Amino acid sequence: MTNPHDNITVGKVTLVYSTQRRGWLVPGGQVIQNPLKAQRVAEQLNSKKVVA
């Protein structure tokens, strides 16, 4: 992430930044506005995909 509004990619998981909602879109329709929390969620989703 080089800019504050970049997409967050961890492994094969990418959380897309929405300028309209001012946050990262998570599967299930949630919007996370805190970049650190979005990074943590992306890491959790990536670890679940590796296990599955």
C-alpha positions as CSV (number, residue, x, y, z in Angstrom):
1,M,0.0,0.0,0.0
2,T,1.7,3.2,-1.1
3,N,-1.2,5.6,-0.9
4,P,-3.8,5.7,1.9
5,H,-6.6,4.7,-0.4
6,D,-5.0,1.8,-2.1
7,N,-6.4,-1.7,-2.3
8,I,-5.1,-4.1,0.4
9,T,-3.7,-7.3,-0.9
10,V,-2.6,-10.2,1.4
11,G,-1.7,-13.4,-0.4
12,K,-4.6,-14.0,-2.8
13,V,-7.0,-11.8,-0.9
14,T,-7.6,-8.3,-2.1
15,L,-9.8,-5.8,-0.2
16,V,-10.9,-3.0,-2.6
17,Y,-11.1,0.6,-1.4
18,S,-14.4,2.3,-2.1
19,T,-14.2,6.1,-2.5
20,Q,-18.0,6.3,-2.2
21,R,-18.1,4.5,1.2
22,R,-14.7,5.7,2.3
23,G,-13.4,2.3,3.3
24,W,-12.4,-1.2,2.2
25,L,-15.1,-3.6,1.1
26,V,-15.1,-7.0,2.9
27,P,-17.0,-10.0,1.7
28,G,-20.5,-9.9,3.2
29,G,-21.0,-6.2,2.4
30,Q,-19.1,-4.7,5.4
31,V,-17.0,-1.6,5.0
32,I,-13.9,-1.1,7.2
33,Q,-12.6,2.4,7.5
34,N,-9.6,1.7,9.6
35,P,-6.7,0.6,7.5
36,L,-5.0,-1.5,10.3
37,K,-8.3,-3.4,10.9
38,A,-8.7,-3.9,7.2
39,Q,-5.2,-5.3,7.0
40,R,-5.9,-7.7,9.9
41,V,-9.2,-8.9,8.3
42,A,-7.4,-9.5,5.0
43,E,-4.8,-11.6,6.8
44,Q,-7.5,-13.6,8.5
45,L,-9.3,-14.2,5.2
46,N,-6.1,-15.3,3.6
47,S,-5.3,-17.8,6.4
48,K,-8.8,-19.2,6.0
49,K,-8.4,-19.6,2.3
50,V,-5.1,-21.4,2.7
51,V,-6.6,-23.9,5.2
52,A,-9.8,-24.5,3.1
